[in-house]
Amino acid sequence: MPWVGSYARFPQYRTRSGKVDLIEDRINDCFERSMNGRRLNPSGRDMRDIVSYLAFLSTGVPVGVQMEGQGFPRLTPMKGDVQRGVTVFAATCARCHGASGQGTALAPPLWGPRSYNNGAGMSHINTAASFIHGLMPLDRAVRLTPQAAFDVATYINTRPRPDFPGRTRDWPRGGKPPDADYHILPVTTKETSR
């Protein structure tokens, strides 16, 4: 998921917004959804600096070229199991993300008030499972099976996280992914005993 070449991919039509987005729109999406923060002024200095940096990283990259590492392979959707996900999280993820998923100096929070919100792409179980399978853990000490990735993604994405009210306006022209609904499952006795 390199930033190299990202500048050359905008403007682009995005089904989530239902319009052609500028790179500034995509950056603000990251701030508001993935980082659960606030939008930058599209014409402000901070935004200009970020866009300039992305343009610099894309120097010499032709428009439309696929960059090595761009995106990650999508897994075939499968049903995840929360209880198995608890086990995978404790064995594989907690060392970087913390036992309670609240993040550490090594890795960001995966749920709770400082995590990505329910409007982020990572709140979709298939997106999260595909990302986890393809890129996690960061040191690749353990290679998760697709089923284990879906189990832990299901567990992570049923934990409490901030609400993004703007998500109700997503996919105005259709095309909403089947896993784009956000549901919190009740915490079980087994989980609370860990």
Sequence and secondary structure as in RCSB ss.txt:
>XXXX:A:sequence
MPWVGSYARFPQYRTRSGKVDLIEDRINDCFERSMNGRRLNPSGRDMRDIVSYLAFLSTGVPVGVQMEGQGFPRL
TPMKGDVQRGVTVFAATCARCHGASGQGTALAPPLWGPRSYNNGAGMSHINTAASFIHGLMPLDRAVRLTPQAAF
DVATYINTRPRPDFPGRTRDWPRGGKPPDADYHILPVTTKETSR
>XXXX:A:secstr
  STTTGGG SEEETTTTEEE HHHHHHHIIIIIS      TTSHHHHHHHHHHHHHTTT  TT   TT S    
      HHHHHHHIIIIIHHHH TTSS  SSS  SSSTTS  TTSGGGSHHHHHHHHHHH STT SS   HHHHH
HHHHHHTTS     GGGGGS TTS   TT         HHHHT 
